[in-house]
Amino acid sequence: LLFLQRVVLLVASDVDALCACKILQALFQCDHVQYTLVPVAGWQELETAFLEHKDQFKYFVLINCGANVDLLEILQPEEDTYFFVCDSHRPINVVNVYNDTQIKLLVKQDDDLDIPAYDDIFRDEEEEEEDSENESDGSEPLEKRRRFEEEVIERTMKRRQRREWEARRREILFDYEQYEYHGTSSAMVMFDLAWIMSKDLNDMLWWAIVGLTDQWVQDKITQMKYVTDIGILQRHVSRHNHRNEDEENSLSIDCTRIAFEYDLRLALYQHWSLYESLCNTSYTSASLKLWSVQGQKRLQEFLADMGLPLKQVKQKFNSMDISLKENLREMIEESANKFGMKDLRVQTFSIHFGFKNKFSASDIVYATTSLMENIEKEGPETTNFIKALDSLSRGNLDKLHQGLDLAKKQLRAIQQTVASCICTNLVISQGPFLYCSLMEGTPDVKLFSKPVSLCLLSKYLLKSFVCSTKNKRCKLLPLVMAAPMDVEQGTVIMVGIPPETESSDKKNFFGRAFEKAAESTRSRTLHNHFEMSIIELKTEDRSKFLDALISLLS
Amino acid sequence: VRKHRQHRNLFKNKGKDETTLRRQRVEVSVELRKAKKDEQILKRRNISIHLEENNPFLGQHKADEVIIPLSLDEIVDAVNGEDTHLQLLATQATRRILSRQKDPPINQIIELGIIPRMVEFLDCADNAALQFEAAWALTNIASGTSEHTRAVVDGGAIPAFISLLSSPHMHISEQSVWALGNIAGDGPLYRDALIACNVIPPLLALVSPATPVGFLRNITWTLSNLCRNKNPCPPLHAVQKILPVLLILLQHEDKDVISDSCWAISYLTDGSNDRIQVVVKTGILPRLVELMDSPDLIVMTPALRAIGNVVTGTDQQTQEAINAGVLTVLPRLLRHTKPAIQKEAAWTLSNIAAGPPQQIQQLVSCGLLPPLVELLDKGDFKAQKEAVWVVANFTTGGTVDQVVELVRSGVLKPLLNLLLAKDSKTILIILDTISNLFLAAEKLGETEKLCLLVEELHGLEKIEDLQNHENDMVYRAALAIIEKYFSGEDSTDLEPQIGQDGLYDFSVEKQDFNF
């Protein structure tokens, strides 16, 4: 990665992208590379940003965007423009894969990409052009022509072979492009790069951890992939932080220490009260079915089982009795097991700034996400992005705390919306999928016009629904969720998520399905998000779009 | 000063007349085509589906053949025998051998002496399968060298094929069209022999709105061969008969049909002015100009060639082409990505520039100067050479005002750059053009300013260098210019100025230079 010129960084609006961006910024700083940072929330912004900068810049770095479309096709760049794409979106567009001049993909070698073989999807045009070229080169006709016999047969043979090849190609590409999923976190890929260049710092490692944790929190990768990647990062963590294991030197040079932990899967609990965290964590809330009276009762029983006084549980975690905190994790886990919550323990990392500040990786993810999707306007469009990016720096504790507060609001809002959707039976089975639509006027509905928040809500809702329903078939269905997007323009945002099953491969077919449904109904839709399974459409087109989607997937 | 004669006039001493210059271009392309012929022949033709469909015999025969492969001796015996079934098998075997892609043994087949017998088969009206196989075999023999074609003609095939044009079986009729096309394509001798045998009326009768497009392509191609070749050119009465049908074919939607029709027109216009007149009179020029603007190279190329030929004609004929809009299409063609198109377009323009001042004026007002300068500056070299001709003709025939306009359009810089070309002919034309420019400047009393301009554009040093050129004529022409315009007292006066800061001085003066 040798940049002699200024480069443009085009960064998507997700926490993993921000983390990758932070690492790259640090690397650029090392190497004195000048760059311009442009946040891009969707395809339209990506195109606009490219058009605005293409004349002055030749090098573009795309983070968490661009891999899954034919970039040359949509951006129409000059031949001396180069794209460096670090994007976890899969599948990678085949043209990007096989373009070895203008598009450089930053991908982890051992990622299982299953890219179709070149010969199966591209064909050297020579053969076909032979005919047309000779027929169209404008040379004078021949004086004499012999008539061939084999020609008819040969041509048919050729044509048949070509048809077969094309059919196979379509099939291969269909299989390849059918499902959308995520590869290794971009922050991790970027960290690998830093490591290979021997420029990796503890801060960068932390961002890589946060990037991975974002994928986990957003449920983008399988449990298996998460555990594997945690293992990889753990080795880096011990390499970077081993000197701190020595008690005497527990204060590292920059007062930062990253530690691997088996922690509780309770959102933000160290910055909240244990009670609030239990209520607003999707896993516990769904398992205990907290939306019902019985669920609330179960929560009380659960707390009683642990032998924690309600008063202690409901006050700030920081202020809880030290004696209670000592064996807290073990106590909670033990009781959780009894209540059917076997996965309350997760492998994760935490960071200590000196003695006072300790954050778990998921704390940062929640805080940063909330800053990014903050619905209270505080300035121009990019304010949220910049704020979220800043919150990732250690020096910005105030921003981080603001983020944590917003995150609590967000989680509460999600939990309340989930509860009301379930209690009022808003989740309905459409046959091939479940469907839930938020009405205009629902509390917090504005928050869910934002893609990441809407996705989180959908995932939490589906989890809770699966726990609440007795219909076995429904437990295996994916969910489509819609929320009002822009009332004035009359648009809704719609997201499709894969079924919530233990063995889920987190692969999502809604991207293609949305595309087809929109095409067949000529609905006015906008595929503007880098996640293809998120779509925007005109409210009045919604019902015909849904009908088409149902018949498509039935 | 006229047309391609223009080229000659500037080159009296080289002694190349108009025809030789033109022939050269054609010959080179023929050579290129021949080199590609083997390869091309594999793809050029197209067999229309109706042949398969309309010929119920074809499939059956294929099956037979797999079972009975015949040796050459067996073929001779069977063809000369009386068993019609064996005749058919043998003829078909012959046709198959001649239809294979690689190295068809045409000589061997001719040596078998079976051609006259095959020609007899053409007359077997009661055996359509045999007629068809024989026609195909003979077509392929006639597709070879002149000697091969002669073997077919000497076998008496011409009248037989002409009468088969009227066969009730379309595939036989089409095969005959093809065979006759091969015979006509051999050259003017057989072409005129065919015409003398009255080939044209039955051939033209095949053209109807119901004719399948594949068939129509074959007919058009054969017609184009009947219009092709010079020394002599095809008889006038034949041309008069063919032209109305060509006009119809030029309106067809199939681009192959249009292409070959355009080629036919281009052959007809490649001749003396009275031959050009025959074509112009039909009123086809607007359609040709429209086709010149076609996105398909196979249409654009021959249409451009035809129009290019027309403007080699009289001023009135050239004016007809201008009236048909040729000047509005040429800018695009001068900027075409294909060098061959650039070149032909520039060649066409050069002949318009060789016209009277009114036509030169039309050239200017239609905005041809900017693309001309671009071509001169950045075009393909062959196209640049033609562009130099445009400028040369322009400066010879244009008025002083027109020449001023030409210089204002920026022609001088790329023109002077081309003095570095390796081609002495081109250099000579440029030097002649420069002399023409000075003549115009003299009339305006602006000689000195033109001197400065040439110098500023590094033209003087290039002309000076040409005094060392190996070609004696180049040397003399360069010397003449230097002596006449750059060696006076003025130039000695100028020298110190140039030495200091010449460029800047002159560029200021250029502001009020008339050019």
Chai-1 contact restraints between the chains, C-beta under 6 A:
chainA,res_idxA,chainB,res_idxB,connection_type,confidence,min_distance_angstrom,max_distance_angstrom,comment,restraint_id
A,D131,B,K43,contact,1.0,0.0,6.0,A-B,restraint_1
A,N134,B,Q40,contact,1.0,0.0,6.0,A-B,restraint_2
A,N134,B,K43,contact,1.0,0.0,6.0,A-B,restraint_3
A,S136,B,L297,contact,1.0,0.0,6.0,A-B,restraint_4
A,S136,B,I298,contact,1.0,0.0,6.0,A-B,restraint_5
A,G138,B,L297,contact,1.0,0.0,6.0,A-B,restraint_6
A,G138,B,I298,contact,1.0,0.0,6.0,A-B,restraint_7
A,G138,B,T301,contact,1.0,0.0,6.0,A-B,restraint_8
A,S139,B,R33,contact,1.0,0.0,6.0,A-B,restraint_9
A,P141,B,W221,contact,1.0,0.0,6.0,A-B,restraint_10
A,P141,B,D260,contact,1.0,0.0,6.0,A-B,restraint_11
A,P141,B,W263,contact,1.0,0.0,6.0,A-B,restraint_12
A,L142,B,R44,contact,1.0,0.0,6.0,A-B,restraint_13
A,E143,B,G185,contact,1.0,0.0,6.0,A-B,restraint_14
A,K144,B,S143,contact,1.0,0.0,6.0,A-B,restraint_15
A,K144,B,N182,contact,1.0,0.0,6.0,A-B,restraint_16
A,K144,B,G185,contact,1.0,0.0,6.0,A-B,restraint_17
A,R145,B,R45,contact,1.0,0.0,6.0,A-B,restraint_18
A,R145,B,S143,contact,1.0,0.0,6.0,A-B,restraint_19
A,R146,B,N140,contact,1.0,0.0,6.0,A-B,restraint_20
A,R146,B,S143,contact,1.0,0.0,6.0,A-B,restraint_21
A,R147,B,T139,contact,1.0,0.0,6.0,A-B,restraint_22
A,R147,B,N140,contact,1.0,0.0,6.0,A-B,restraint_23
A,F148,B,S99,contact,1.0,0.0,6.0,A-B,restraint_24
A,E149,B,S99,contact,1.0,0.0,6.0,A-B,restraint_25
A,V152,B,I47,contact,1.0,0.0,6.0,A-B,restraint_26
